[in-house]
Amino acid sequence: MRLVSNFKKLLVAQFLTAFADNAILWIAITWAVVSVDNHSSYVSALQASFLIAFVVLAPWVGAFADAHAKSKVLVIGNVVKLVGSGLMIFSIDPLIAYAIVGIGAAIYSPAKYGVIPELVDEKGLVKANGWVEGATIAAILIGGIVGAKIANESISAALWFVVALYVVSAIIAARIGPLQAIAERKKGYIREFTYVCKTLIDTRHARFALIGSALFWASAAVLRVALIAWAQVVLLISDTDKIAELTIFISIGIVIGSLLSAKVFRLENLRKTRFAAYAMGVCVLIFSQVDTVIGTWIILFLIGAAGGIFIVPINAAIQNIGHKTVGAGGTVATQNFFNNMAMLIASGLFYASAKAGISPIVSIFATGVLILLATMVIAMQLRKNQP
């Protein structure tokens, strides 16, 4: 019963912090659309500023999560996010403030995923991940719309709302447990991080999961910023709250896909997830050719469903391998490193394309092609005789 209660607390804390994370992003986007001339490139830079912490701090945050009770780490992450959002209230450049929010998120993330194996058994990992992903995407769905709508009325009020969400999330996270640290504090974090990376990369299933996860999040990074420019060009939508509403459909798709994934895939047949990735790539190609609102709703839903089915067993596999070998915190930090390096590169490429005046339609089509090609490559990480 205690495990069930603690997992529910994790879901609520994660929902609130993810809600706030996405709300503050759309608050910053709303500000940029009004205040910055080339806002497409600025939004790419904004996304990159958030991701930098995940890459730079990767050697430390995983070890930090494993060396402390993960409920405590969740609280610390929320407090740092709160500071970043508070700076934006006092008119600090959103690039700087959102970068600090990114530091909090980098601290928070290894504990968020690393705590799951401490709350559920191995058989329940995929299902538990589905619930966490579902709660996260539901929060992203609602948070983006609510954040943009409030920001269109008052940026300041929207930011204070975000601060309150982080406070409540921290309070709930503090009540998860009691949990204990699963590893002693160590020195030589970079050496330890390098060891974790090498150990995981040398394991075929872990390598497949790391590359697959990076593919998913790189694609998501491009689609998130491209959708803003695409909606303005193709659907002639300029209000950020209306653009945020389009994300409802991809988010609903991911929620449903995440919950279905436990029924579709098991940890022992990980290679079959490639079919969901192929479906996602094909849907992105189709999306680049859509020019109606209803068509957009349908194809975004399908992209989300395929992505949700793909990413949940990937996450469960890497957590399970890491929990049994090098520690869940270090494993998630390594996964975050690969994910966010891929997202940084993807954001940089979109920034360059936006600066060069390349149409978002072309960028989206290219993303679909790259998803298909990358899926072929990562599928080769497991032998054909592997399930």
Residue pairs with C-beta under 8 A, 6 or more apart in sequence:
3 119
3 120
6 119
6 176
6 177
7 116
7 119
7 120
7 128
7 131
9 172
9 173
9 175
9 176
10 112
10 115
10 116
10 119
10 132
10 173
10 176
11 131
11 132
11 135
12 172
13 74
13 169
13 170
13 172
13 173
13 176
14 112
14 132
14 135
14 136
14 139
14 169
15 135
15 136
15 138
15 139
16 139
16 165
16 166
16 168
16 169
16 172
17 77
17 78
17 81
17 108
17 139
17 165
17 166
17 169
18 135
18 136
18 139
18 140
18 143
19 139
19 140
19 142
19 143
19 146
19 165
20 81
20 85
20 143
20 162
20 165
20 166
20 169
21 81
21 101
21 105
21 140
21 143
22 139
22 140
22 143
22 144
22 147
23 143
23 144
23 146
23 147
23 150
23 158
23 161
23 162
23 165
24 84
24 85
24 88
24 98
24 101
24 147
24 159
24 162
25 46
25 47
25 50
25 98
25 144
25 147
26 143
26 144
26 145
26 147
26 148
26 151
26 240
26 244
27 88
27 147
27 148
27 150
27 151
27 155
27 158
27 159
27 162
28 46
28 88
28 94
28 97
28 98
29 39
29 43
29 46
29 148
29 228
29 240
30 147
30 148
30 151
30 152
30 155
30 240
30 241
31 94
31 151
31 155
32 39
32 42
32 43
32 46
32 94
33 39
33 238
33 240
36 42
38 354
38 355
39 228
40 225
40 228
40 229
40 354
40 360
41 351
41 354
41 355
43 225
43 228
44 225
44 347
44 348
44 350
44 351
44 354
45 95
45 347
45 351
46 94
46 95
46 98
47 221
47 224
47 225
47 343
47 347
48 344
48 347
48 348
48 351
49 95
49 96
49 98
49 99
49 102
50 98
50 99
50 101
50 102
50 105
51 102
51 221
51 340
51 343
51 344
51 347
52 99
52 102
52 344
53 99
53 102
53 103
53 105
53 106
54 102
54 105
54 106
54 109
54 336
54 337
54 339
54 340
55 337
55 340
55 341
55 344
57 103
57 106
57 107
58 106
58 193
58 333
58 334
58 336
58 337
58 340
59 189
59 190
59 192
59 193
59 194
59 333
60 189
60 193
61 106
61 107
61 109
61 110
61 329
61 333
61 336
62 110
62 114
62 193
62 196
62 327
62 329
62 330
62 331
62 332
62 333
62 334
63 183
63 185
63 186
63 189
63 192
63 193
63 329
63 330
63 333
64 73
64 107
64 110
64 329
65 73
65 107
65 110
65 111
65 114
65 328
65 329
65 330
65 332
65 333
66 110
66 114
66 181
66 182
66 183
66 327
66 328
66 329
66 330
67 181
67 183
67 184
67 185
67 186
67 329
68 181
69 177
69 178
69 179
69 180
69 181
70 111
70 114
70 115
70 118
70 176
70 179
70 329
71 111
71 115
71 173
71 174
71 175
71 176
71 177
71 179
72 174
73 107
73 108
73 110
73 111
74 108
74 111
74 112
74 115
74 169
74 170
74 173
74 174
74 176
75 170
75 173
75 174
76 104
76 107
76 108
77 104
77 105
77 106
77 107
77 108
77 109
77 111
78 104
78 108
78 166
78 167
78 169
78 170
78 173
79 104
79 166
79 170
80 100
80 101
80 103
80 104
80 107
81 100
81 101
81 104
81 105
81 108
81 166
82 104
82 163
82 166
82 167
82 170
83 100
83 104
84 97
84 98
84 99
84 100
84 101
84 102
84 103
84 104
85 97
85 101
85 159
85 162
85 163
85 166
86 159
86 163
87 96
87 97
87 100
88 94
88 97
88 98
88 159
89 156
89 159
89 160
89 163
106 336
109 332
109 333
109 336
110 328
110 329
110 330
110 332
110 333
110 336
111 329
112 132
112 332
113 132
113 315
113 319
113 328
113 332
113 335
114 319
114 327
114 328
114 329
114 331
114 332
115 176
115 179
115 328
116 125
116 128
116 129
116 132
116 319
116 328
117 125
117 319
117 320
117 323
117 328
118 179
118 182
118 328
119 128
120 127
120 128
122 320
125 267
125 316
125 319
125 320
126 261
126 262
126 265
126 266
126 267
126 312
126 313
126 316
127 262
129 258
129 312
129 315
129 316
129 319
130 258
130 259
130 261
130 262
130 312
131 259
133 254
133 255
133 258
133 308
133 311
133 312
133 315
134 254
134 255
134 258
134 259
137 251
137 254
137 255
137 258
137 304
137 308
138 251
138 255
140 247
140 251
141 247
141 248
141 251
141 252
141 255
144 244
144 247
145 241
145 244
145 245
145 247
145 248
147 158
147 161
147 162
147 244
148 240
148 241
148 243
148 244
149 241
149 244
150 157
150 158
150 161
151 158
151 240
152 239
152 240
152 241
182 327
182 328
182 329
183 327
183 329
186 192
192 330
193 330
193 333
193 334
193 337
195 326
196 322
196 326
196 327
196 330
196 331
196 333
196 334
197 334
197 337
199 206
199 325
199 326
200 206
200 207
200 210
200 318
200 321
200 322
200 325
200 326
200 331
200 334
201 207
201 210
203 321
203 325
204 381
204 382
204 383
204 386
205 270
205 317
205 321
205 382
206 317
206 318
206 321
206 322
207 381
208 270
208 271
208 317
208 378
208 379
208 381
208 382
209 270
209 314
209 315
209 317
209 318
209 321
209 335
210 318
210 334
210 335
210 338
211 338
211 374
211 377
211 378
211 381
212 273
212 277
212 310
212 311
212 314
212 378
213 311
213 314
213 315
213 318
213 335
213 338
213 339
214 338
214 339
214 341
214 342
215 277
215 342
215 371
215 374
215 375
215 378
216 277
216 280
216 307
216 310
216 311
216 314
217 339
217 340
217 342
217 343
218 339
218 342
218 343
218 345
218 346
219 280
219 284
219 307
219 346
219 367
219 370
219 371
220 307
220 343
221 342
221 343
221 346
221 347
221 350
222 346
222 347
222 349
222 350
222 363
222 364
222 367
223 250
223 284
223 303
223 364
223 367
224 247
225 347
225 350
226 350
226 360
226 363
226 364
226 367
227 243
227 246
227 247
228 240
228 243
229 354
229 360
230 360
230 361
230 364
231 237
231 242
231 243
231 246
232 238
232 243
233 359
233 360
233 361
234 290
234 291
234 361
235 291
235 293
235 296
237 243
237 246
246 296
246 297
246 300
247 300
249 296
249 297
249 298
249 300
249 301
249 304
250 300
250 301
250 303
250 304
250 307
251 304
252 301
252 304
253 300
253 301
253 302
253 303
253 304
253 305
253 306
253 307
253 308
254 304
254 305
254 307
254 308
255 304
255 308
256 304
256 305
256 308
257 276
257 304
257 305
257 306
257 307
257 308
257 309
257 310
257 312
258 308
258 309
258 311
258 312
259 308
260 305
260 308
260 309
261 308
261 309
261 310
261 311
261 312
261 313
262 312
264 276
264 309
265 272
265 273
265 309
265 312
265 313
266 313
267 313
267 316
267 317
267 320
268 387
269 387
270 313
270 314
270 317
270 382
270 387
271 379
271 382
271 386
271 387
272 387
273 309
273 310
273 313
273 314
274 375
274 378
274 379
276 306
276 307
276 309
276 310
277 306
277 310
277 371
277 375
277 378
278 372
278 375
279 302
279 306
280 303
280 306
280 307
280 310
280 371
281 368
281 369
281 371
281 372
281 375
282 368
282 372
283 299
283 302
283 303
283 306
283 368
284 303
284 364
284 365
284 367
284 368
284 371
285 365
285 368
285 369
285 372
286 299
286 368
287 296
287 299
287 300
287 303
287 364
287 368
288 361
288 362
288 364
288 365
288 368
289 365
290 296
290 299
315 335
318 331
318 332
318 335
319 328
319 331
319 332
321 331
322 328
322 330
322 331
322 332
322 334
323 331
325 331
350 363
353 362
353 363
354 360
